[in-house]
């Protein structure tokens, strides 16, 4: 039996695209995010990847909404690490991403290298601003070759010197469900060893199997309704805390 440290598990309870119609327990307000943070922290997750929604439930990078969500989460789960997203979700541009990071000045943020590539000049400002404000960046990588591109950007000075942390996305929003073997391409990439630490998230019903594979191979994991709503047998998860608990139970039972 293995013990899984809380700092190896992050919950992503909502994402940018799903809503109450997809699952009634998916959080969209600051109060709902806080409640989920507390239950998932109690279940064993040490961090939360938070998206915020506007008053109509749409994806937003509004700094005020992030302020409300961060304050609510800190009050409900003061020992839980909070990561904000800068995901564009097809509705935000790079200027809005830059403004969000500057206004919120979060301790931790996820940034997609692929989205930054639309404007290298803005990317330089964004990464430099994060370094100046002390924002830790987790680089979102959707394909194994992006490891090389990330390292190349740091060598070119687009990303300041320092440790590189990444999250590998297995599967896709377009409906391609992840399988555990998807991780192999990332780990086999020559530049993989340059990463200080790495995390995995996975779309679809094999999410748990993919994350167990990542934990077994020394990674961290992100689980939750952003990527998957189901148990492996196709039954709906009750809520995000059940997803966290089920993962931990499976991981601790593994040889």
N, C-alpha and C positions, 0 to 999 in steps of 0.2 A: 504494500500500500504506500502511495506517495502523498506527501502533503503539498498542496498547491498554494503558493504565496498569493495574497490578495493583490500585490503589485504586478502580478502576471496576468490579471484579468481586468479588462475594461468592458463596461456595458455601453452599447450604442442603442438607446431605447426607442429612437423615433426616426432619424434620418430626415431627408428632405422631401420624400415623395409619398410615403404612406400616410393614411389618416385614420380616423375613427371607423370609416367604412371598411377598412381592411382588417382592423382589430379594435374592439372597443377599449382595450387596455393600453393602447398606444398613446403616450403622453404628448400633448401639444401646447399646454400652458406652462407657465413657470411653476405654478403650484403642483401640477401633475408631474413635472420633471423632478421636483423636490421629493415628492412622495415615492417615485420610482427609484431615485437615488438612494433614499433611505432603505428601502426594501432590498435593493440589490447589494448595498454595502453590507447589510445584515446577512445576505445570502453568501457573501464572500468576494464580491468585486471591489477592487481598490480604487477604481477610476471610472469616470463617466465621460463619454463623447457626446456633447450636447449640441443639438440643432434647435434653433428657435423659429417660431412661426408668427406671422402677423395676425391681426384680429380676424382675418378670414381663413386662417389655418394654412396660409401659404408660406413656403420657405422664405426666410429673411436673414439678412446679415446686419440688421439694425442694432446699433450699439446699445441703445436704451433697453431693447428687449433682452439683449445678452446680460446687461447689468441686472435686470430683474431676475433672470434665471439663475445667474451665478450667486446672487445674494440668497435666493430661496434655497438653492442646493447646499450652500455653506451652512445655512441655518439648520437644515434637516439632517445633513450628513457632513459635519465639519471636518472629518478626517478623510473624506474622499477627494481624490485629485480630480480637477475639472479641466477638460480639454474642450475648446470651442472648435468649430469647423469653419473653414472659409470656402466650402464647396459652392460652386456657382449654380449647380443644378439646372443649368440652362436659362436661369432668370437673372443672374447677377454678373456683372462684368468685373474686370480686374481692378478698375478704379474703386468699385464698391468693396472689393476684397481688401484692398490697401487701406481704405478709409476705416473699415471695421477693425482691422488689426491695430491701427493707430489709436482709435478712440477707446477700444476696450482694453488694450494693453494686457492681454491675458498672460498668465504664467505658462500656458501650454496651448498650442494650436496645431491643427492638421492642415497641411497645404499640399495640394496636388501639383507635382512638378509639371504634369501635362497641361494644366490650366495656366501655370505661370509662363509656359513656353510661348504663349500668344504675344507676349511683349517682354523681351529680355531686359529692357531698360527698367520697366516697372518691377520686374522680378528682382533685379538688383536692389532697388529701393526697399521692396518689401522684406527681403531677407536681411538687409542691413538694418532696417528699422526694428525687426524682431530681435536681432542681436543687441542693439543699443538698449532696448526696453527690457531685455532679459526674458523674452518669450522663447520657450523651448519649442522647436519645430519638429513635428513628426511628418516626414515626407510621404505622401500617398503615391504608391507605385502600382500601376495597373498591369504592367508587363515586366518580365525579367530584364529586358534590355534597358529599362529605365534606371536600373542600378548603375550601369555604365554612364548613362547620361547625367545622373545625379553627381557622380564622382567627377565627371568632366566639367560640370558647372562649377564645382568647388575649385578645381584646378584653374579654371578660367577666372575665378573671382566673382562669379555671379552669386555664389553662396559663400559667406565668410568662412574662414578656417574654424575648425572645431569638430566635435563628434557629430556623426551623421546617424540619425534614427529614422527608421522607415516602417510603414505598414504595407504589407503585400495584400492586394485585393485579389481573391480567388473567385472566379465567376464574374458575372456582370449584371448591371441594371437591366440590360437588354433581354434577360431571361436565360442566360447560360448558367446553369447550376454548377457549382464548384464540386470537384472531387479531390480527395486527398493527394492524388498524384500531381495536381496542379502546382503544389509547393516545390516540387523537385527542380523545376526550371530556375526558380529564384535562388535556391540554395546552391545550385551548380554554377551560377554565374561567377566568373573570375573575380569580380569586384565585391562579391558578397562579404568577404572578410573585412572590408573597410568599414562596415556598419558597426556602430557601437552596440545597438540592440535592434531587434526587429520584432514586429507584431504581425499577426495574420487575422484577416476577417474573410468570411466566405459566404457566398450567396446560396440559398437553397436548403433543401432537406438534409443534405450531408454536411451542413455547417459543423455539427458537433464532431463528426469523424475527422473533418479537416483540422479543427482546432486541437483535437487530441493528438493528431500527427504533429502539429506545430509545437505543442508543449513537450512532446516526447523528444523532439529534435532541438530543444533549447530555446524556443521562442516564447513570446508573449502572445496573448489572444484578445480579440475583441468580439463580443457576442451580443446579440440583441435583435430587436424588431426592425432595425434599419436593414438588416440583411436576411432575416429569416423569421417566420412566424410559426414554424411547425416542429414537432418532434420528428425523429427520423422515420417513424411509421406513418407520417402524414396527419396525425392528430394535431389540432391547434394547441400551442402552448397557452397556459393560463395567463401568463404575464412575463415580463422580462426577468423577474426574480426567479421564476421557475426555470427559465433557460439557463441562468447562472448556476443555480443549484444542481440541475441535471448534469451540466458540464463538469462541475467539481466532483460530483459523485462518481461520474464515469472515469474521470482522471485519477482520482484517489484509488479506485478499484483496479486500475490497470497495473499489470505486473511491472 
